[in-house]
């Protein structure tokens, strides 16, 4: 399954703290696309 993550900087991730990487590690059989963009 292909899953798109849409959100702000929390979705995008920061070095050492990435929601995307945590999900990517748990959902090995799925394709994740990180569309998080920081609010400026």
PDBQT receptor file of N, H, CA, C and O in Angstrom, charges set to zero:
ATOM      1  N   UNK A   1       0.850  -1.158   0.000  1.00  0.00    +0.000 N 
ATOM      2  CA  UNK A   1       0.000   0.000   0.000  1.00  0.00    +0.000 C 
ATOM      3  C   UNK A   1       0.906   1.235   0.000  1.00  0.00    +0.000 C 
ATOM      4  O   UNK A   1       1.966   1.226   0.626  1.00  0.00    +0.000 OA
ATOM      5  N   UNK A   2       0.501   2.276  -0.687  1.00  0.00    +0.000 N 
ATOM      6  H   UNK A   2      -0.360   2.284  -1.196  1.00  0.00    +0.000 HD
ATOM      7  CA  UNK A   2       1.219   3.540  -0.714  1.00  0.00    +0.000 C 
ATOM      8  C   UNK A   2       0.493   4.528   0.192  1.00  0.00    +0.000 C 
ATOM      9  O   UNK A   2      -0.703   4.771   0.028  1.00  0.00    +0.000 OA
ATOM     10  N   UNK A   3       1.228   5.099   1.155  1.00  0.00    +0.000 N 
ATOM     11  H   UNK A   3       2.199   4.902   1.288  1.00  0.00    +0.000 HD
ATOM     12  CA  UNK A   3       0.645   5.991   2.152  1.00  0.00    +0.000 C 
ATOM     13  C   UNK A   3       1.334   7.339   2.077  1.00  0.00    +0.000 C 
ATOM     14  O   UNK A   3       2.561   7.410   2.141  1.00  0.00    +0.000 OA
ATOM     15  N   UNK A   4       0.557   8.419   1.942  1.00  0.00    +0.000 N 
ATOM     16  H   UNK A   4      -0.440   8.362   1.890  1.00  0.00    +0.000 HD
ATOM     17  CA  UNK A   4       1.098   9.775   1.920  1.00  0.00    +0.000 C 
ATOM     18  C   UNK A   4       0.867  10.447   3.261  1.00  0.00    +0.000 C 
ATOM     19  O   UNK A   4      -0.250  10.447   3.777  1.00  0.00    +0.000 OA
ATOM     20  N   UNK A   5       1.915  11.017   3.821  1.00  0.00    +0.000 N 
ATOM     21  H   UNK A   5       2.823  11.017   3.402  1.00  0.00    +0.000 HD
ATOM     22  CA  UNK A   5       1.816  11.748   5.082  1.00  0.00    +0.000 C 
ATOM     23  C   UNK A   5       1.823  13.240   4.766  1.00  0.00    +0.000 C 
ATOM     24  O   UNK A   5       2.806  13.764   4.242  1.00  0.00    +0.000 OA
ATOM     25  N   UNK A   6       0.723  13.921   5.086  1.00  0.00    +0.000 N 
ATOM     26  H   UNK A   6      -0.075  13.495   5.512  1.00  0.00    +0.000 HD
ATOM     27  CA  UNK A   6       0.574  15.342   4.786  1.00  0.00    +0.000 C 
ATOM     28  C   UNK A   6       0.515  16.096   6.107  1.00  0.00    +0.000 C 
ATOM     29  O   UNK A   6      -0.228  15.722   7.014  1.00  0.00    +0.000 OA
ATOM     30  N   UNK A   7       1.308  17.164   6.207  1.00  0.00    +0.000 N 
ATOM     31  H   UNK A   7       1.912  17.467   5.470  1.00  0.00    +0.000 HD
ATOM     32  CA  UNK A   7       1.284  17.945   7.441  1.00  0.00    +0.000 C 
ATOM     33  C   UNK A   7       2.326  19.032   7.445  1.00  0.00    +0.000 C 
ATOM     34  O   UNK A   7       2.817  19.459   6.400  1.00  0.00    +0.000 OA
ATOM     35  N   UNK A   8       2.656  19.474   8.653  1.00  0.00    +0.000 N 
ATOM     36  H   UNK A   8       2.257  19.127   9.502  1.00  0.00    +0.000 HD
ATOM     37  CA  UNK A   8       3.614  20.570   8.811  1.00  0.00    +0.000 C 
ATOM     38  C   UNK A   8       4.984  20.025   9.207  1.00  0.00    +0.000 C 
ATOM     39  O   UNK A   8       5.335  18.901   8.848  1.00  0.00    +0.000 OA
ATOM     40  N   UNK A   9       5.757  20.820   9.945  1.00  0.00    +0.000 N 
ATOM     41  H   UNK A   9       5.472  21.733  10.237  1.00  0.00    +0.000 HD
ATOM     42  CA  UNK A   9       7.119  20.426  10.311  1.00  0.00    +0.000 C 
ATOM     43  C   UNK A   9       7.150  19.190  11.204  1.00  0.00    +0.000 C 
ATOM     44  O   UNK A   9       8.150  18.472  11.209  1.00  0.00    +0.000 OA
ATOM     45  N   UNK A  10       6.087  18.922  11.959  1.00  0.00    +0.000 N 
ATOM     46  H   UNK A  10       5.275  19.506  11.954  1.00  0.00    +0.000 HD
ATOM     47  CA  UNK A  10       6.053  17.712  12.774  1.00  0.00    +0.000 C 
ATOM     48  C   UNK A  10       6.025  16.469  11.893  1.00  0.00    +0.000 C 
ATOM     49  O   UNK A  10       6.622  15.447  12.233  1.00  0.00    +0.000 OA
ATOM     50  N   UNK A  11       5.341  16.556  10.781  1.00  0.00    +0.000 N 
ATOM     51  H   UNK A  11       4.856  17.385  10.505  1.00  0.00    +0.000 HD
ATOM     52  CA  UNK A  11       5.293  15.443   9.835  1.00  0.00    +0.000 C 
ATOM     53  C   UNK A  11       6.610  15.332   9.078  1.00  0.00    +0.000 C 
ATOM     54  O   UNK A  11       7.119  14.233   8.860  1.00  0.00    +0.000 OA
ATOM     55  N   UNK A  12       7.153  16.469   8.683  1.00  0.00    +0.000 N 
ATOM     56  H   UNK A  12       6.739  17.362   8.860  1.00  0.00    +0.000 HD
ATOM     57  CA  UNK A  12       8.411  16.487   7.933  1.00  0.00    +0.000 C 
ATOM     58  C   UNK A  12       9.528  15.827   8.733  1.00  0.00    +0.000 C 
ATOM     59  O   UNK A  12      10.306  15.043   8.190  1.00  0.00    +0.000 OA
ATOM     60  N   UNK A  13       9.603  16.140   9.998  1.00  0.00    +0.000 N 
ATOM     61  H   UNK A  13       8.971  16.777  10.439  1.00  0.00    +0.000 HD
ATOM     62  CA  UNK A  13      10.623  15.556  10.863  1.00  0.00    +0.000 C 
ATOM     63  C   UNK A  13      11.823  16.463  11.039  1.00  0.00    +0.000 C 
ATOM     64  O   UNK A  13      12.139  17.286  10.180  1.00  0.00    +0.000 OA
ATOM     65  N   UNK A  14      12.467  16.297  12.144  1.00  0.00    +0.000 N 
ATOM     66  H   UNK A  14      12.211  15.628  12.842  1.00  0.00    +0.000 HD
ATOM     67  CA  UNK A  14      13.692  17.009  12.475  1.00  0.00    +0.000 C 
ATOM     68  C   UNK A  14      14.757  15.954  12.757  1.00  0.00    +0.000 C 
ATOM     69  O   UNK A  14      14.417  14.821  13.096  1.00  0.00    +0.000 OA
ATOM     70  N   UNK A  15      16.024  16.296  12.627  1.00  0.00    +0.000 N 
ATOM     71  H   UNK A  15      16.300  17.217  12.352  1.00  0.00    +0.000 HD
ATOM     72  CA  UNK A  15      17.070  15.308  12.928  1.00  0.00    +0.000 C 
ATOM     73  C   UNK A  15      16.906  14.723  14.329  1.00  0.00    +0.000 C 
ATOM     74  O   UNK A  15      16.849  15.453  15.318  1.00  0.00    +0.000 OA
ATOM     75  N   UNK A  16      16.832  13.408  14.397  1.00  0.00    +0.000 N 
ATOM     76  H   UNK A  16      16.879  12.814  13.593  1.00  0.00    +0.000 HD
ATOM     77  CA  UNK A  16      16.663  12.716  15.674  1.00  0.00    +0.000 C 
ATOM     78  C   UNK A  16      15.223  12.517  16.106  1.00  0.00    +0.000 C 
ATOM     79  O   UNK A  16      14.953  11.682  16.969  1.00  0.00    +0.000 OA
ATOM     80  N   UNK A  17      14.287  13.270  15.525  1.00  0.00    +0.000 N 
ATOM     81  H   UNK A  17      14.507  13.949  14.824  1.00  0.00    +0.000 HD
ATOM     82  CA  UNK A  17      12.871  13.158  15.891  1.00  0.00    +0.000 C 
ATOM     83  C   UNK A  17      12.053  13.174  14.613  1.00  0.00    +0.000 C 
ATOM     84  O   UNK A  17      11.729  14.239  14.087  1.00  0.00    +0.000 OA
ATOM     85  N   UNK A  18      11.720  11.998  14.119  1.00  0.00    +0.000 N 
ATOM     86  H   UNK A  18      11.983  11.133  14.547  1.00  0.00    +0.000 HD
ATOM     87  CA  UNK A  18      10.987  11.936  12.857  1.00  0.00    +0.000 C 
ATOM     88  C   UNK A  18       9.842  10.938  12.949  1.00  0.00    +0.000 C 
ATOM     89  O   UNK A  18      10.058   9.730  13.042  1.00  0.00    +0.000 OA
ATOM     90  N   UNK A  19       8.616  11.465  12.922  1.00  0.00    +0.000 N 
ATOM     91  H   UNK A  19       8.440  12.447  12.847  1.00  0.00    +0.000 HD
ATOM     92  CA  UNK A  19       7.429  10.616  12.910  1.00  0.00    +0.000 C 
ATOM     93  C   UNK A  19       7.439   9.730  11.672  1.00  0.00    +0.000 C 
ATOM     94  O   UNK A  19       7.040   8.566  11.731  1.00  0.00    +0.000 OA
ATOM     95  N   UNK A  20       7.896  10.284  10.546  1.00  0.00    +0.000 N 
ATOM     96  H   UNK A  20       8.220  11.229  10.498  1.00  0.00    +0.000 HD
ATOM     97  CA  UNK A  20       7.965   9.539   9.296  1.00  0.00    +0.000 C 
ATOM     98  C   UNK A  20       8.880   8.318   9.432  1.00  0.00    +0.000 C 
ATOM     99  O   UNK A  20       8.510   7.220   9.015  1.00  0.00    +0.000 OA
ATOM    100  N   UNK A  21      10.046   8.497  10.000  1.00  0.00    +0.000 N 
ATOM    101  H   UNK A  21      10.346   9.389  10.339  1.00  0.00    +0.000 HD
ATOM    102  CA  UNK A  21      10.993   7.381  10.151  1.00  0.00    +0.000 C 
ATOM    103  C   UNK A  21      10.459   6.320  11.097  1.00  0.00    +0.000 C 
ATOM    104  O   UNK A  21      10.681   5.129  10.884  1.00  0.00    +0.000 OA
ATOM    105  N   UNK A  22       9.748   6.746  12.155  1.00  0.00    +0.000 N 
ATOM    106  H   UNK A  22       9.567   7.714  12.328  1.00  0.00    +0.000 HD
ATOM    107  CA  UNK A  22       9.170   5.774  13.085  1.00  0.00    +0.000 C 
ATOM    108  C   UNK A  22       8.137   4.912  12.368  1.00  0.00    +0.000 C 
ATOM    109  O   UNK A  22       8.121   3.693  12.536  1.00  0.00    +0.000 OA
ATOM    110  N   UNK A  23       7.274   5.539  11.568  1.00  0.00    +0.000 N 
ATOM    111  H   UNK A  23       7.287   6.529  11.431  1.00  0.00    +0.000 HD
ATOM    112  CA  UNK A  23       6.263   4.780  10.820  1.00  0.00    +0.000 C 
ATOM    113  C   UNK A  23       6.907   3.908   9.749  1.00  0.00    +0.000 C 
ATOM    114  O   UNK A  23       6.494   2.768   9.535  1.00  0.00    +0.000 OA
ATOM    115  N   UNK A  24       7.917   4.447   9.080  1.00  0.00    +0.000 N 
ATOM    116  H   UNK A  24       8.253   5.373   9.254  1.00  0.00    +0.000 HD
ATOM    117  CA  UNK A  24       8.601   3.700   8.029  1.00  0.00    +0.000 C 
ATOM    118  C   UNK A  24       9.226   2.429   8.590  1.00  0.00    +0.000 C 
ATOM    119  O   UNK A  24       9.217   1.391   7.928  1.00  0.00    +0.000 OA
ATOM    120  N   UNK A  25       9.764   2.497   9.798  1.00  0.00    +0.000 N 
ATOM    121  H   UNK A  25       9.771   3.340  10.336  1.00  0.00    +0.000 HD
ATOM    122  CA  UNK A  25      10.354   1.314  10.432  1.00  0.00    +0.000 C 
ATOM    123  C   UNK A  25       9.303   0.283  10.809  1.00  0.00    +0.000 C 
ATOM    124  O   UNK A  25       9.577  -0.917  10.789  1.00  0.00    +0.000 OA
ATOM    125  N   UNK A  26       8.108   0.736  11.151  1.00  0.00    +0.000 N 
ATOM    126  H   UNK A  26       7.885   1.711  11.168  1.00  0.00    +0.000 HD
ATOM    127  CA  UNK A  26       7.045  -0.192  11.559  1.00  0.00    +0.000 C 
ATOM    128  C   UNK A  26       6.270  -0.784  10.381  1.00  0.00    +0.000 C 
ATOM    129  O   UNK A  26       5.794  -1.916  10.457  1.00  0.00    +0.000 OA
ATOM    130  N   UNK A  27       6.145  -0.027   9.302  1.00  0.00    +0.000 N 
ATOM    131  H   UNK A  27       6.532   0.893   9.240  1.00  0.00    +0.000 HD
ATOM    132  CA  UNK A  27       5.344  -0.452   8.146  1.00  0.00    +0.000 C 
ATOM    133  C   UNK A  27       6.268  -0.849   6.996  1.00  0.00    +0.000 C 
ATOM    134  O   UNK A  27       6.306  -0.190   5.957  1.00  0.00    +0.000 OA
ATOM    135  N   UNK A  28       6.996  -1.918   7.197  1.00  0.00    +0.000 N 
ATOM    136  H   UNK A  28       6.965  -2.453   8.041  1.00  0.00    +0.000 HD
ATOM    137  CA  UNK A  28       8.018  -2.355   6.237  1.00  0.00    +0.000 C 
ATOM    138  C   UNK A  28       7.441  -2.714   4.862  1.00  0.00    +0.000 C 
ATOM    139  O   UNK A  28       8.108  -2.511   3.848  1.00  0.00    +0.000 OA
ATOM    140  N   UNK A  29       6.223  -3.239   4.813  1.00  0.00    +0.000 N 
ATOM    141  H   UNK A  29       5.681  -3.404   5.637  1.00  0.00    +0.000 HD
ATOM    142  CA  UNK A  29       5.645  -3.702   3.545  1.00  0.00    +0.000 C 
ATOM    143  C   UNK A  29       4.952  -2.592   2.752  1.00  0.00    +0.000 C 
ATOM    144  O   UNK A  29       4.508  -2.816   1.625  1.00  0.00    +0.000 OA
ATOM    145  N   UNK A  30       4.860  -1.405   3.334  1.00  0.00    +0.000 N 
ATOM    146  H   UNK A  30       5.220  -1.223   4.249  1.00  0.00    +0.000 HD
ATOM    147  CA  UNK A  30       4.154  -0.299   2.688  1.00  0.00    +0.000 C 
ATOM    148  C   UNK A  30       5.144   0.759   2.196  1.00  0.00    +0.000 C 
ATOM    149  O   UNK A  30       6.261   0.860   2.705  1.00  0.00    +0.000 OA
ATOM    150  N   UNK A  31       4.727   1.537   1.213  1.00  0.00    +0.000 N 
ATOM    151  H   UNK A  31       3.820   1.454   0.799  1.00  0.00    +0.000 HD
ATOM    152  CA  UNK A  31       5.530   2.648   0.699  1.00  0.00    +0.000 C 
ATOM    153  C   UNK A  31       4.988   3.936   1.296  1.00  0.00    +0.000 C 
ATOM    154  O   UNK A  31       3.820   4.275   1.105  1.00  0.00    +0.000 OA
ATOM    155  N   UNK A  32       5.845   4.654   2.021  1.00  0.00    +0.000 N 
ATOM    156  H   UNK A  32       6.793   4.379   2.176  1.00  0.00    +0.000 HD
ATOM    157  CA  UNK A  32       5.436   5.914   2.629  1.00  0.00    +0.000 C 
ATOM    158  C   UNK A  32       6.030   7.082   1.849  1.00  0.00    +0.000 C 
ATOM    159  O   UNK A  32       7.184   7.040   1.423  1.00  0.00    +0.000 OA
ATOM    160  N   UNK A  33       5.216   8.128   1.669  1.00  0.00    +0.000 N 
ATOM    161  H   UNK A  33       4.278   8.161   2.015  1.00  0.00    +0.000 HD
ATOM    162  CA  UNK A  33       5.657   9.336   0.988  1.00  0.00    +0.000 C 
ATOM    163  C   UNK A  33       5.490  10.484   1.974  1.00  0.00    +0.000 C 
ATOM    164  O   UNK A  33       4.383  10.753   2.441  1.00  0.00    +0.000 OA
ATOM    165  N   UNK A  34       6.598  11.163   2.292  1.00  0.00    +0.000 N 
ATOM    166  H   UNK A  34       7.498  10.945   1.913  1.00  0.00    +0.000 HD
ATOM    167  CA  UNK A  34       6.568  12.255   3.258  1.00  0.00    +0.000 C 
ATOM    168  C   UNK A  34       6.324  13.575   2.532  1.00  0.00    +0.000 C 
ATOM    169  O   UNK A  34       7.193  14.057   1.806  1.00  0.00    +0.000 OA
ATOM    170  N   UNK A  35       5.145  14.155   2.727  1.00  0.00    +0.000 N 
ATOM    171  H   UNK A  35       4.438  13.763   3.316  1.00  0.00    +0.000 HD
ATOM    172  CA  UNK A  35       4.777  15.423   2.106  1.00  0.00    +0.000 C 
ATOM    173  C   UNK A  35       4.703  16.550   3.134  1.00  0.00    +0.000 C 
ATOM    174  O   UNK A  35       4.084  17.583   2.878  1.00  0.00    +0.000 OA
ATOM    175  N   UNK A  36       5.330  16.355   4.293  1.00  0.00    +0.000 N 
ATOM    176  H   UNK A  36       5.832  15.516   4.501  1.00  0.00    +0.000 HD
ATOM    177  CA  UNK A  36       5.327  17.373   5.333  1.00  0.00    +0.000 C 
ATOM    178  C   UNK A  36       6.182  18.567   4.940  1.00  0.00    +0.000 C 
ATOM    179  O   UNK A  36       7.299  18.416   4.446  1.00  0.00    +0.000 OA
ATOM    180  N   UNK A  37       5.641  19.748   5.167  1.00  0.00    +0.000 N 
ATOM    181  H   UNK A  37       4.734  19.871   5.569  1.00  0.00    +0.000 HD
ATOM    182  CA  UNK A  37       6.349  20.994   4.853  1.00  0.00    +0.000 C 
ATOM    183  C   UNK A  37       6.303  21.905   6.064  1.00  0.00    +0.000 C 
ATOM    184  O   UNK A  37       5.242  22.077   6.663  1.00  0.00    +0.000 OA
ATOM    185  N   UNK A  38       7.449  22.502   6.445  1.00  0.00    +0.000 N 
ATOM    186  H   UNK A  38       8.311  22.362   5.959  1.00  0.00    +0.000 HD
ATOM    187  CA  UNK A  38       7.437  23.405   7.596  1.00  0.00    +0.000 C 
ATOM    188  C   UNK A  38       6.663  24.686   7.292  1.00  0.00    +0.000 C 
ATOM    189  O   UNK A  38       6.657  25.167   6.159  1.00  0.00    +0.000 OA
ATOM    190  N   UNK A  39       6.016  25.228   8.314  1.00  0.00    +0.000 N 
ATOM    191  H   UNK A  39       6.021  24.837   9.235  1.00  0.00    +0.000 HD
ATOM    192  CA  UNK A  39       5.292  26.484   8.182  1.00  0.00    +0.000 C 
ATOM    193  C   UNK A  39       6.308  27.601   8.415  1.00  0.00    +0.000 C 
ATOM    194  O   UNK A  39       7.021  27.612   9.418  1.00  0.00    +0.000 OA
ATOM    195  N   UNK A  40       6.357  28.518   7.490  1.00  0.00    +0.000 N 
ATOM    196  H   UNK A  40       5.777  28.509   6.676  1.00  0.00    +0.000 HD
ATOM    197  CA  UNK A  40       7.333  29.618   7.604  1.00  0.00    +0.000 C 
ATOM    198  C   UNK A  40       6.641  30.931   7.710  1.00  0.00    +0.000 C 
ATOM    199  O   UNK A  40       7.297  31.968   7.813  1.00  0.00    +0.000 OA
TER     200      UNK A  40
